[in-house]
Amino acid sequence: MWNLPDAGGVWTVEPSTMTTESTESSDTDLVARARAGDLSAFGALVRRYQSSALRLAAAISGSVDDAADIAQEAFVKAHRSLPKLSDPATVKGWMLRIVANEAKNNVRARNRRRRRDETYGSWVVAAPVDPEAAALTVDDARRLSAALGSLKLDDRQILAYRYFAGLSEIETATAAGVPLGTVKSRTARALVKLRAELEQP
């Protein structure tokens, strides 16, 4: 429905769908049109917030590779739930909250798979390791994702809202459903832990 790029890719659409009207329309106008059945209006919202969504998904899930799939699934859910949005002016935070929840579901599913593999992994014959593949250097984005993955999920989510999705502290508090003071304390705590992880050799 909405072709998201890979996490490091570029969004592309057919020229005919990139209208000046969609670009200049307010979030409220786009929501109203989308609720009336205009898919191009919701597509304009997706284009407007896709970069934030991809960064948020990668940061919370700890997987750059899964970010596009997470964001895509979240946007589909957001479109289906659009009638439930109480204030169209808050659609950005609302959509990103759905992305965050989808990313957390991804983490939980991955943890379940890991626990399953720890129990039953010995039943499966492992493929031989390719020495050349094992020697490949992990780029900075993956290193950051790994460092974020070492944080508690709640702390990771706060940092993702603030520094990857670009939300203000107030917007983060609304999206996360926590008081502003909690956002500030979690941000400070999480940044200390993140720096410590990144400074490790």
Long-range contacts (C-beta under 8 A, 24 or more apart in sequence): 1-39, 1-75, 1-76, 1-79, 2-43, 2-46, 2-72, 2-75, 2-76, 4-46, 4-50, 4-54, 4-68, 4-71, 4-72, 4-75, 5-54, 5-68, 6-65, 6-67, 6-68, 7-54, 7-57, 7-58, 7-64, 7-65, 7-67, 7-68, 7-141, 8-64, 8-141, 9-68, 11-47, 11-50, 13-43, 13-47, 17-43, 27-88, 27-89, 27-91, 27-92, 28-88, 28-89, 28-91, 30-91, 31-82, 31-85, 31-88, 31-91, 32-88, 34-79, 34-82, 35-82, 35-83, 42-79, 42-82, 45-91, 45-95, 46-75, 48-92, 49-92, 49-95, 49-96, 52-92, 52-96, 52-164, 52-165, 52-166, 53-95, 53-96, 53-99, 53-165, 55-160, 55-164, 55-165, 56-96, 56-99, 56-100, 56-103, 56-160, 56-161, 56-164, 56-165, 57-99, 57-102, 57-103, 57-106, 58-141, 58-145, 58-164, 59-103, 59-145, 59-148, 59-156, 59-159, 59-160, 59-163, 59-164, 60-100, 60-103, 60-104, 60-107, 60-148, 60-153, 60-156, 60-157, 60-160, 61-103, 61-106, 61-107, 61-110, 62-107, 62-145, 62-146, 62-148, 62-149, 62-156, 63-106, 63-110, 63-145, 64-141, 64-142, 64-145, 66-106, 70-99, 70-102, 70-103, 70-106, 71-99, 71-102, 73-102, 74-98, 74-99, 74-101, 74-102, 74-103, 75-99, 77-102, 90-174, 92-171, 93-167, 93-171, 93-174, 93-175, 94-175, 96-161, 96-165, 96-167, 96-175, 97-175, 97-176, 99-165, 100-157, 100-160, 100-161, 100-175, 100-176, 103-160, 104-153, 104-157, 107-153, 143-198, 144-198, 146-197, 147-194, 147-197, 147-198, 148-194, 150-193, 150-197, 151-190, 151-193, 151-194, 151-197, 154-186, 155-186, 155-189, 155-190, 155-193, 156-190, 158-183, 158-186, 158-187, 158-190, 159-187, 159-190, 159-191, 159-194, 162-187
